[in-house]
C-alpha cells in the first residue's frame, strides 16, 4: 500500500462518503456521523484504489473475497478485477442476507469458483460493531469456506475491530474514523 494511494482514498472518503449528521446505524446505534462507503467504492477511482489497497493487504493464501450484500459487493468486485490484472486471480463472492428462495437456495453466490475449503477473506465497507461482518463469516463457514482474514475500508472505531479479533480472525482496516475526522 502506497502512502499516496492511502491518502487519496482518505480524501475520496471525506469528499464522497463521510457526513456529519444524526443517523441510526444498521446496529441500531445512534451516531452523529455517517460513512456511506458505497459512494466511494462505486466511484471509478475509488474502486481502483480500494481494489489495489485491499489486494496489497490480503494474506498470500487467499483465493476468494466477499461479504454481505450490498456494502461488500463493489469491494469484492474491485479487488477481484485488480487481482487478475496483477497476476494473482482472487475470485469474488456474495453473501446474501436471506437464503435464495429458489434454485440453489444458497446464502453464498459465486461458489463455482471456490471449492469447499477455499481460503477466503470477508470484507465490509464500514465496520461499527462487527456483527454484519461476523454474520457473513458464519455463513461462509457453514458453506464450507475457510475464512482466514477480515478487512474493512472504514473502521468507525466503536468496538467492531475488537469483536472481530476476539474470534481469532485477523482484521485490518484501511482507514480509521480518526483519519476521516482529522
C-alpha positions in Angstrom: 0.0 0.0 0.0 1.5 3.3 -1.0 1.1 6.4 1.1 -0.3 8.3 -1.9 -3.0 5.7 -2.6 -4.0 5.6 1.1 -4.1 9.4 1.3 -6.1 9.7 -1.8 -8.6 7.1 -0.5 -9.0 9.2 2.7 -9.6 12.3 0.5 -12.2 10.5 -1.6 -14.0 9.1 1.5 -14.1 12.6 3.1 -15.4 14.0 -0.2 -17.9 11.3 -1.2 -18.8 9.2 1.8 -18.3 10.9 5.2 -21.1 13.1 6.5 -21.7 14.8 9.9 -25.4 14.1 10.6 -27.6 12.2 13.1 -28.3 8.7 11.9 -29.4 5.3 13.1 -26.9 2.7 12.0 -27.6 -0.9 11.0 -26.5 -1.9 14.5 -29.4 0.2 15.9 -27.0 2.7 17.5 -27.4 6.4 17.1 -24.5 8.3 15.6 -23.6 11.9 14.8 -21.7 10.9 11.6 -22.4 8.5 8.7 -20.0 6.8 6.3 -21.7 5.7 3.1 -18.8 3.7 1.7 -20.6 2.7 -1.5 -20.3 6.3 -2.7 -16.5 5.8 -2.8 -16.4 2.1 -3.8 -18.8 2.7 -6.7 -16.7 5.7 -7.9 -14.2 4.6 -10.7 -11.1 6.0 -8.9 -12.4 4.8 -5.5 -12.9 1.3 -6.8 -9.4 1.2 -8.3 -7.9 2.5 -5.0 -9.9 0.1 -2.8 -9.1 -2.9 -5.1 -5.4 -2.2 -5.0 -5.1 -1.4 -1.3 -7.1 -4.5 -0.3 -5.2 -6.7 -2.7 -2.0 -5.5 -1.1 -3.4 -6.3 2.4 -4.5 -9.8 1.6 -2.8 -12.9 3.0 -1.0 -14.7 0.2 -3.2 -17.9 0.6 -6.5 -16.1 -0.1 -8.3 -17.3 -3.2 -11.7 -15.6 -2.6 -13.1 -12.3 -1.3 -16.6 -11.3 -0.5 -19.1 -10.3 2.2 -22.7 -9.3 2.9 -24.6 -7.7 0.1 -24.6 -4.7 -0.7 -21.7 -3.0 1.0 -19.1 -5.7 0.3 -20.1 -6.3 -3.4 -18.2 -3.4 -5.0 -15.2 -4.0 -2.7 -15.0 -7.7 -3.7 -15.6 -7.0 -7.4 -12.9 -4.3 -7.4 -10.4 -6.5 -5.7 -11.1 -9.4 -8.0 -10.6 -7.3 -11.1 -7.3 -5.8 -9.7 -6.1 -9.3 -8.7 -6.5 -10.6 -12.2 -4.7 -7.6 -13.6 -1.9 -8.1 -11.1 -1.4 -11.8 -12.0 -2.9 -13.4 -8.9 -6.6 -14.0 -9.5 -8.8 -13.9 -6.4 -12.5 -14.6 -7.1 -15.3 -12.5 -5.7 -18.4 -14.0 -3.9 -21.5 -12.5 -2.4 -23.2 -13.4 0.9 -27.0 -12.9 0.8 -28.8 -11.6 3.9 -31.5 -14.2 3.2 -31.0 -17.5 1.6 -32.0 -17.6 -2.1 -35.7 -18.7 -2.2 -35.3 -20.8 -5.4 -32.6 -22.6 -7.4 -29.6 -23.4 -5.2 -31.2 -22.0 -2.0 -27.7 -20.7 -1.0 -26.5 -17.8 1.1 -23.2 -17.6 -0.8 -23.1 -16.8 -4.5 -20.0 -17.4 -6.6 -19.2 -20.9 -5.2 -18.4 -22.4 -8.7 -15.0 -20.6 -8.4 -14.4 -21.6 -4.7 -14.4 -25.3 -3.8 -15.0 -26.4 -0.2 -12.0 -25.5 1.9 -11.0 -22.4 -0.1 -9.3 -19.8 2.0 -11.2 -16.6 1.8 -11.3 -13.0 3.1 -14.6 -11.5 4.3 -14.9 -7.7 3.6 -17.2 -4.9 4.6 -17.2 -1.3 3.5 -17.7 0.0 7.1 -17.4 -1.7 10.4 -19.1 -0.5 13.6 -19.9 -3.4 15.9 -18.6 -6.1 13.6 -21.9 -8.0 13.7 -22.6 -7.9 9.9 -19.1 -9.0 9.1 -19.2 -11.8 11.6 -22.6 -12.9 10.2 -21.0 -13.2 6.8 -18.1 -15.2 8.3 -20.6 -17.6 9.9 -22.5 -18.1 6.6 -19.3 -18.7 4.6 -18.0 -21.3 7.1 -21.4 -23.0 7.1 -21.0 -23.4 3.3 -17.5 -24.9 3.7 -15.3 -21.9 3.0 -12.2 -21.4 5.2 -12.4 -17.7 6.4 -8.9 -16.8 7.4 -9.0 -12.9 7.2 -11.3 -10.0 7.5 -11.0 -6.5 6.1 -12.9 -3.2 6.0 -12.4 0.1 4.3 -13.5 2.1 7.3 -13.4 1.2 11.0 -15.7 3.5 12.9 -13.7 2.7 16.0 -16.7 1.6 18.0 -15.7 -1.9 19.1 -16.1 -3.8 15.8 -12.4 -4.4 15.3 -12.0 -5.8 18.8 -15.1 -8.0 18.4 -13.8 -9.5 15.2 -10.3 -10.0 16.6 -11.8 -11.7 19.7 -12.9 -14.5 17.4 -9.3 -15.1 16.5 -9.8 -13.8 12.9 -7.1 -11.4 11.7 -8.7 -8.0 10.9 -7.4 -5.0 9.0 -9.0 -1.6 8.4 -7.7 0.6 5.5 -9.0 3.8 7.2 -10.0 4.7 10.7 -12.6 7.1 11.9 -9.9 9.4 13.3 -8.5 9.8 9.8 -11.8 11.0 8.4 -12.4 13.4 11.2 -8.9 14.9 11.1 
